[in-house]
């Protein structure tokens, strides 16, 4: 049976009524609606109709329209509904929607997925930069075939799975074929790399900010009043000790006074040191951010020179001086440019 004939049979099975029986078996009405055939999907796929009995001996993989209708059962009183991507499998990341691999797989089963096979084209080694490449082939019940490739290396994957690049390459290859099969234009979240680290960091910072805000807004009770009184007493004791230490230091300074022309430099406080550390940390883009920019550049096929010009035009500074805040804004602009 050709792919065209299989597709015609699949279309005929859309209007048939399907009712669950037992043990993953179904009762499917005939095209005239006069009788029902029993379809068995538990283990093998068989049907009691004459079309299946006459053709299965010639083609062991033959599927009649009743089997196809049972495979596509989606509930709703036994009537088949149009395949639909569940919104639970759509994730919004920095104002852009991405589909999860699990959502593509769910939709593919609704549309009549027959099989997915994966072949490792390149295994990760030190010589190839630990890059894995896989080829995936997805086959539908109507005979359609979808082929695509996926790659993964420690630089274009999430840091938590950097040691499992072969599996990620397999998932990416399958995801690309499933996108073609299900006609989903959104990028699969598993195809990206590095941006999840930034998202996790942002979520952690937001969670800390919410916690600090809630603590500040917490109403004062008896227990809080007692704690405040203890804190005030401790602060008073610390002030007394500071005054005593200051007097002792003044005495020492009178004993060992510096020369008149000596210009002493004020000691750098711990607060100033921490502030400088915070500025340095803020001024430096993280490795995860740079990996995300590199990955998005590869996805958009942007040359290195053009990427640097885009950054300098947007921020007015060379790309080598990129900061953490600049990287967040630049990543968002690259995602929105798709």
ROGU-235995 format. One record per residue (C-alpha): residue in one letter; z, y, x. Coordinates in nm, 4 decimals, decimal comma. Each point is the difference from the previous one (the first is absolute). Layout:
   residuo          w          v          u
         A          Z          Y          X
...
This chain:
   residuo          w          v          u
         X     0,0000     0,0000     0,0000
         X    -0,1013     0,3372     0,1405
         X     0,2291     0,3012     0,0256
         X    -0,1941     0,1708    -0,2800
         X     0,0462    -0,2970    -0,2332
         X     0,3692    -0,0131     0,0920
         X     0,0409     0,3688    -0,0823
         X    -0,1729    -0,0465    -0,3371
         X     0,2353    -0,2872    -0,0802
         X     0,2970     0,2120     0,1035
         X    -0,1113     0,2781    -0,2357
         X    -0,0267    -0,2490    -0,2858
         X     0,3560    -0,1103     0,0636
         X     0,1386     0,3518    -0,0447
         X    -0,0123    -0,0098    -0,3809
         X     0,1604    -0,3434    -0,0399
         X     0,3510    -0,0442    -0,1375
         X     0,2380    -0,1765     0,2378
         X     0,3379    -0,1437    -0,0969
         X     0,2570    -0,1475     0,2416
         X     0,0790    -0,3686    -0,0550
         X     0,2391    -0,1617     0,2474
         X     0,0344    -0,0471     0,3779
         X    -0,2515     0,2763     0,0793
         X    -0,2536    -0,1438    -0,2459
         X    -0,1872     0,1964    -0,2677
         X    -0,1914    -0,0370    -0,3242
         X    -0,3269     0,1974     0,0049
         X    -0,2211     0,0537    -0,3022
         X    -0,3699    -0,0807     0,0041
         X    -0,2581     0,2784    -0,0017
         X    -0,0624    -0,0693    -0,3743
         X     0,3750     0,0151    -0,0663
         X    -0,0007    -0,3335    -0,1853
         X     0,1889    -0,2273     0,2418
         X     0,2317     0,0265     0,3004
         X    -0,0312    -0,1629     0,3414
         X     0,2952    -0,0862     0,2202
         X    -0,0063     0,1463     0,3504
         X     0,2171    -0,1432     0,2757
         X     0,0902     0,2352     0,2878
         X     0,2954    -0,1935     0,1381
         X    -0,1287    -0,1191     0,3373
         X    -0,3711    -0,0451    -0,0847
         X    -0,2152     0,2078    -0,2369
         X    -0,1477    -0,2154    -0,2752
         X    -0,1146     0,0442    -0,3585
         X    -0,0766    -0,2334    -0,2910
         X    -0,3239     0,1777    -0,0936
         X    -0,3396    -0,1726     0,0426
         X    -0,1253     0,2737     0,2328
         X     0,2695    -0,0824     0,2541
         X    -0,0323    -0,3790    -0,0354
         X    -0,3783     0,0107     0,0524
         X     0,0040     0,2295     0,3027
         X     0,3150    -0,0917     0,1934
         X    -0,1568    -0,3228     0,1273
         X    -0,2798     0,1999     0,1646
         X     0,2235     0,2841     0,1172
         X     0,3725    -0,0785     0,0539
         X     0,0705     0,3753     0,0157
         X    -0,1626     0,0673    -0,3390
         X     0,1933     0,2289    -0,2360
         X    -0,0958     0,0292    -0,3645
         X     0,0517     0,3188    -0,2008
         X     0,3162    -0,1459    -0,1585
         X     0,1618    -0,0545     0,3414
         X    -0,0987     0,3510     0,1072
         X     0,1486     0,1426    -0,3197
         X     0,3270    -0,1892     0,0614
         X     0,0172     0,1221     0,3599
         X    -0,0361     0,3587    -0,1213
         X     0,2678    -0,0294    -0,2688
         X     0,2215     0,3096     0,0006
         X     0,2094    -0,0486    -0,3143
         X    -0,0332     0,2337    -0,3004
         X    -0,0119    -0,2737    -0,2639
         X    -0,2434    -0,2136     0,1964
         X    -0,2680     0,2687     0,0258
         X    -0,1215     0,0915     0,3435
         X     0,0577     0,3598     0,1084
         X    -0,1966     0,1959     0,2553
         X     0,1496    -0,0366     0,3514
         X     0,2232     0,2931     0,0908
         X     0,1892     0,1082     0,3101
         X     0,3715     0,0242    -0,0730
         X     0,1371     0,3470     0,0838
         X     0,2985    -0,1645     0,1697
         X    -0,2333    -0,0879     0,2869
         X    -0,1024     0,3627     0,0650
         X     0,2091     0,1930     0,2535
         X    -0,0219     0,3749     0,0525
         X     0,0327     0,0895     0,3651
         X    -0,0020     0,3681     0,0970
         X    -0,1862     0,1040    -0,3168
         X    -0,2634    -0,2757     0,0300
         X    -0,0188    -0,3286    -0,1960
         X    -0,0215    -0,3363     0,1769
         X    -0,0269    -0,3492    -0,1480
         X     0,2190    -0,2889     0,1150
         X    -0,1545    -0,3281     0,1122
         X     0,2040    -0,1841    -0,2633
         X    -0,1645     0,2165    -0,2680
         X    -0,3491    -0,0834     0,1251
         X     0,0845    -0,3696    -0,0037
         X     0,1375     0,0229    -0,3550
         X    -0,3121     0,1783    -0,1246
         X    -0,2261    -0,2485     0,1798
         X     0,1650    -0,2896    -0,1848
         X    -0,0600     0,1841    -0,3265
         X    -0,3699     0,0384     0,0831
         X    -0,0411    -0,3670     0,0953
         X     0,0869    -0,0563     0,3649
         X    -0,1108    -0,3382     0,1300
         X     0,0987     0,0002     0,3674
         X     0,0762     0,2088     0,3096
         X    -0,0628    -0,1335     0,3487
         X     0,0909     0,1694     0,3286
         X    -0,1413    -0,0635     0,3477
         X     0,1587     0,1365     0,3189
         X    -0,2783     0,1692     0,1987
         X     0,2214     0,1260     0,2836
         X     0,3534    -0,1038     0,0910
         X     0,2337     0,2646     0,1477
         X     0,0394    -0,0177     0,3786
         X     0,1063     0,2387     0,2743
         X    -0,3631     0,0305     0,1127
         X    -0,1159     0,1388    -0,3371
         X     0,3020     0,2230    -0,0588
         X     0,1650    -0,2517    -0,2371
         X    -0,2659     0,0694    -0,2627
         X    -0,0708    -0,2626    -0,2673
         X    -0,3207    -0,0111    -0,2075
         X    -0,0441    -0,2164    -0,3108
         X    -0,2886    -0,0682    -0,2363
         X     0,0729    -0,0578    -0,3692
         X    -0,2266    -0,1494    -0,2654
         X     0,0896     0,0356    -0,3686
         X    -0,1820    -0,2058    -0,2626
         X     0,0052     0,0649    -0,3749
         X    -0,0349    -0,2646    -0,2699
         X    -0,3433     0,1381    -0,0857
         X    -0,1229    -0,0741     0,3528
         X     0,0178     0,3522     0,1456
         X     0,1004     0,0195     0,3676
         X     0,1691     0,2895     0,1801
         X     0,0361     0,0083     0,3804
         X     0,1811     0,2540     0,2196
         X     0,2024     0,0315     0,3211
         X     0,3436     0,1344     0,0864
         X     0,1583     0,0980     0,3333
         X     0,3576     0,0612     0,1091
         X     0,1724     0,0896     0,3258
         X     0,3446     0,1384     0,0895
         X    -0,1371     0,3566    -0,0118
         X    -0,1356    -0,0088    -0,3575
         X     0,2734    -0,1938    -0,1828
         X     0,3518     0,0735    -0,1155
         X     0,2562    -0,0381     0,2783
         X     0,1818    -0,2727    -0,1952
         X    -0,3020    -0,2333     0,0152
         X    -0,1367     0,0876     0,3431
         X     0,0665    -0,3592     0,1094
         X    -0,1976    -0,1459    -0,2920
         X    -0,3408     0,1650     0,0374
         X    -0,1969    -0,3182    -0,0755
         X     0,1526    -0,0273    -0,3468
         X    -0,0578     0,3700    -0,0627
         X    -0,3645    -0,0308     0,1038
         X    -0,0350    -0,2876    -0,2471
         X     0,1613     0,2038    -0,2793
         X    -0,2223     0,3010     0,0697
         X    -0,3158    -0,2119    -0,0003
         X     0,0953    -0,1623    -0,3313
         X     0,0947     0,3361    -0,1475
         X    -0,3421     0,1459     0,0804
         X    -0,1816    -0,2893    -0,1687
         X     0,2298     0,0226    -0,3021
         X    -0,0730     0,3727    -0,0291
         X    -0,3716    -0,0774    -0,0158
         X     0,0560    -0,2818    -0,2475
         X     0,2241     0,2018    -0,2335
         X    -0,1928     0,3273     0,0450
         X     0,3090     0,1927     0,1134
         X    -0,0803     0,3136     0,1981
         X     0,3562     0,0747     0,1114
         X     0,0937    -0,0885     0,3558
         X     0,2380    -0,2938     0,0275
         X     0,3384     0,1059     0,1358
         X    -0,0002    -0,2953     0,2397
         X    -0,3172     0,1387     0,1623
         X     0,1913     0,3008     0,1334
         X     0,2223    -0,0049     0,3033
         X     0,2840     0,2167     0,1252
         X     0,0339     0,2273    -0,3039
         X     0,2649    -0,2268    -0,1493
         X     0,2306     0,0915     0,2898
         X    -0,0312     0,3684    -0,0864
         X     0,0594    -0,0690    -0,3678
         X     0,3085    -0,2041     0,0787
         X     0,1307     0,2817     0,2201
         X    -0,0650     0,2592    -0,2691
         X     0,1709    -0,2141    -0,2638
         X     0,3004    -0,0419     0,2288
         X     0,0238     0,3759     0,0574
         X    -0,0340     0,0715    -0,3714
         X     0,2703    -0,2556    -0,0773
         X     0,2350     0,1608     0,2536
         X    -0,0720     0,3460    -0,1417
         X     0,0776    -0,1204    -0,3532
         X     0,3236    -0,1594     0,1200
         X     0,1110     0,3202     0,1753
         X    -0,0870     0,2058    -0,3079
         X     0,1951    -0,2327    -0,2306
         X     0,3033     0,0216     0,2264
         X    -0,0164     0,3780    -0,0061
         X    -0,0293     0,0059    -0,3796
         X     0,2834    -0,2502    -0,0537
         X     0,2772     0,1570    -0,2154
         X     0,3405     0,0427     0,1576
         X     0,2803    -0,2209    -0,1298
         X     0,3598    -0,0727     0,0906
         X    -0,1036    -0,2205     0,2854
         X    -0,2367     0,2663     0,1320
         X     0,2703     0,2675    -0,0156
         X     0,2325    -0,2204     0,2022
         X    -0,2699    -0,0654     0,2598
         X    -0,0754     0,3721     0,0206
         X     0,3683     0,0770     0,0595
         X     0,0138    -0,2567     0,2796
         X    -0,3178     0,1401     0,1511
         X     0,1411     0,3532    -0,0118
         X     0,3207    -0,1143     0,1743
         X    -0,2010    -0,1772     0,2693
         X    -0,2164     0,3096     0,0476
         X     0,3146     0,2129     0,0428
         X     0,1321    -0,2377     0,2664
         X    -0,3329     0,0121     0,1821
         X     0,0077     0,3817    -0,0039
         X     0,3501     0,0005     0,1533
         X    -0,1074    -0,2369     0,2741
         X    -0,3076     0,2126     0,0651
         X     0,2167     0,3126     0,0303
         X     0,2321    -0,1737     0,2497
         X    -0,2965    -0,1255     0,2053
         X    -0,1551     0,3473    -0,0051
         X     0,3225     0,1551     0,1336
         X     0,0151    -0,2581     0,2760
         X    -0,3609     0,0669     0,0940
         X     0,0667     0,3759     0,0122
         X     0,2893    -0,0591     0,2397
         X    -0,2180    -0,2128     0,2232
         X    -0,2747     0,2596    -0,0054
         X     0,2453     0,2682     0,1177
         X     0,1081    -0,2226     0,2874
         X    -0,3578    -0,0728     0,1103
         X    -0,1968     0,3070    -0,0981
         X    -0,3675    -0,0052     0,1013
         X    -0,1463     0,2715     0,2280
         X    -0,0904     0,3307    -0,1599
         X    -0,3734    -0,0501     0,0543
         X     0,0024    -0,3525    -0,1404
         X    -0,1919    -0,0463    -0,3252
         X     0,1202    -0,3054    -0,1841
         X    -0,2287    -0,1807    -0,2404
         X     0,1476    -0,0998    -0,3363
         X     0,0299    -0,3783    -0,0276
         X    -0,2495    -0,1648    -0,2266
         X     0,1766    -0,1310    -0,3064
         X    -0,0541    -0,3447    -0,1514
         X    -0,1476     0,1692    -0,3063
         X    -0,2646     0,1695     0,2136
         X    -0,0813    -0,3283     0,1768
         X    -0,0388    -0,1803    -0,3317
         X    -0,2203     0,2805    -0,1319
         X    -0,2305    -0,0286     0,3010
         X    -0,0169    -0,3778    -0,0429
         X    -0,0862     0,0396    -0,3665
         X    -0,2763     0,2500     0,0861
         X    -0,1460    -0,2382     0,2598
         X     0,0124    -0,2909    -0,2414
         X    -0,1609     0,2078    -0,2725
         X    -0,2711     0,1271     0,2340
         X    -0,1209    -0,3481     0,0936
         X    -0,2212    -0,2086    -0,2279
         X     0,1166    -0,3620    -0,0321
         X    -0,2008    -0,2958     0,1259
         X    -0,0332    -0,1213    -0,3592
         X    -0,1516     0,3326    -0,1025
         X    -0,2536    -0,0106     0,2844
         X    -0,0888    -0,3589    -0,0936
         X    -0,0513     0,1053    -0,3614
         X    -0,2320     0,2841     0,1062
         X    -0,1978    -0,2375     0,2229
         X    -0,0314    -0,2556    -0,2828
         X    -0,1154     0,2601    -0,2529
         X    -0,2477     0,1340     0,2571
         X    -0,1486    -0,3489     0,0394
         X    -0,0181    -0,0507    -0,3772
         X    -0,1787     0,3346    -0,0460
         X    -0,2213    -0,0608     0,3108
         X     0,1014     0,3383     0,1465
         X    -0,0863     0,0515     0,3720
         X     0,2851     0,1007     0,2319
         X    -0,1506     0,3405     0,0711
         X    -0,0451     0,0785    -0,3683
         X     0,3578    -0,1089    -0,0742
         X     0,1370     0,2369     0,2628
         X    -0,2145     0,2854    -0,1348
         X     0,1228    -0,0699    -0,3558
         X     0,3618     0,0152     0,1180
         X    -0,0432     0,3189     0,2064
         X    -0,1843     0,1693    -0,2866
         X     0,2777    -0,0897    -0,2453
         X     0,3046     0,0793     0,2188
         X    -0,1357     0,2336     0,2687
         X     0,1395    -0,2073     0,2906
         X    -0,1477    -0,2784     0,2201
         X     0,0329    -0,3544    -0,1294
         X     0,2134    -0,0980     0,3025
         X     0,2718     0,2422    -0,1223
         X     0,0326    -0,1675    -0,3417
         X     0,3523     0,0002    -0,1449
         X     0,1649    -0,2355    -0,2453
         X    -0,0359     0,2474    -0,2870
         X    -0,3639     0,0659     0,0892
         X    -0,0687    -0,3747     0,0097
         X     0,1332    -0,0495    -0,3545
         X    -0,2256     0,2749    -0,1374
         X    -0,2996    -0,1202     0,2040
         X     0,0397    -0,3623    -0,1201
         X     0,0085     0,1198    -0,3597
         X    -0,3172     0,2055     0,0490
         X    -0,1825    -0,2988     0,1550
         X     0,0989    -0,2209    -0,2956
         X    -0,1179     0,2562    -0,2527
         X    -0,3324     0,0396     0,1819
         X    -0,1047    -0,3560    -0,1027
